[in-house]
Amino acid sequence: MSQPPAAPIVERVDADHRYEILVDGRRAGLTAYRDRGEQRVFFHTEIDDAFAGQGLGTQLVQQALVDVRESGKRIVPVCPYVAKFLKRHAEFADITDPVTPDVLRWLQAELG
């Protein structure tokens, strides 16, 4: 009898400025951020095609945002996936800041 797959694990990888979701030890996706003072600016989320349709993007973003709250930071959803998630999850509204032209200019400079 084969083992059931392990539950996905979300880890914050500070050196790479991202959260990764791991399935059986393999990276299945990530959501990338940069910190701007007290703000954690999310700008890109992706799930590997091999893991599509399993709800991993939702799990990844949910756990990343819980971590942001626990870190005492605020969320800036430049990434369309994170923005869409926040529209459906009002429990993060109190720590979400709007995406402003200032933030976008800053992010562009950060990412080069």
C-alpha positions in Angstrom: 0.0 0.0 0.0 1.5 3.4 -1.0 1.8 6.3 1.5 -0.7 9.1 1.2 1.0 12.3 -0.1 2.3 14.5 2.7 0.4 17.7 3.4 1.9 20.7 1.5 4.3 22.8 3.6 4.7 26.6 3.2 8.1 28.1 4.2 9.4 31.7 4.1 12.7 31.8 2.4 14.1 35.3 3.4 17.3 35.0 1.3 15.2 34.7 -1.8 12.4 37.1 -0.7 9.6 34.6 -1.2 7.4 32.0 0.4 7.5 28.5 -1.2 5.0 25.7 -1.0 6.5 22.2 -0.9 4.8 19.0 -1.9 6.7 15.8 -0.9 9.8 18.0 -0.6 9.5 19.4 -4.1 8.9 23.1 -4.6 5.4 23.3 -6.2 5.1 27.1 -6.3 6.1 30.4 -4.8 4.9 33.9 -4.0 7.6 36.6 -4.2 7.8 39.8 -2.1 10.0 42.7 -1.1 9.9 44.4 2.2 9.4 48.2 2.2 9.6 49.3 5.8 6.6 47.7 7.6 5.0 46.7 4.3 5.5 43.3 2.6 4.9 44.0 -1.1 3.8 40.8 -3.0 4.5 41.1 -6.7 4.5 37.6 -8.2 2.8 34.2 -7.5 3.2 31.0 -9.5 2.3 27.4 -9.2 4.2 24.8 -11.3 2.0 23.3 -14.0 2.6 19.8 -12.6 0.7 21.0 -9.4 -2.0 23.1 -11.0 -5.6 22.7 -9.9 -4.9 21.4 -6.4 -5.6 24.6 -4.5 -2.0 25.1 -3.7 -1.9 28.8 -4.7 -4.7 29.5 -2.2 -2.9 27.6 0.6 0.4 29.3 -0.3 -1.0 32.8 -0.2 -3.2 32.2 2.9 -0.2 30.9 4.9 2.0 33.7 3.6 -0.5 36.3 4.7 -0.9 34.7 8.1 2.9 34.9 8.5 2.8 38.6 7.5 0.3 39.3 10.2 2.4 37.4 12.8 5.4 39.4 11.7 3.6 42.6 12.4 3.9 43.8 8.8 1.3 45.0 6.3 0.3 43.5 2.9 0.6 45.4 -0.4 -0.9 43.2 -3.1 0.8 44.2 -6.4 0.5 40.6 -7.5 -3.0 40.1 -9.2 -3.3 36.6 -7.6 -2.8 38.0 -4.1 -5.1 40.9 -4.8 -7.8 38.5 -5.9 -7.3 36.4 -2.8 -7.7 39.4 -0.6 -11.0 40.3 -2.2 -12.4 37.0 -1.1 -10.7 37.0 2.3 -11.8 40.1 4.3 -10.0 38.8 7.4 -6.8 40.5 6.1 -8.4 43.8 5.2 -7.1 45.4 8.4 -3.5 44.9 7.4 -3.8 45.5 3.7 -2.5 48.8 2.2 -3.4 50.0 -1.3 -1.1 49.7 -4.3 0.1 53.3 -5.0 2.2 54.8 -7.7 4.9 55.3 -5.1 4.9 51.6 -4.2 5.1 50.6 -7.9 8.0 53.0 -8.6 9.8 51.7 -5.5 9.2 48.1 -6.5 10.5 48.7 -10.1 13.7 50.2 -8.6 14.1 47.2 -6.2 13.7 44.7 -9.0 15.8 46.6 -11.4 
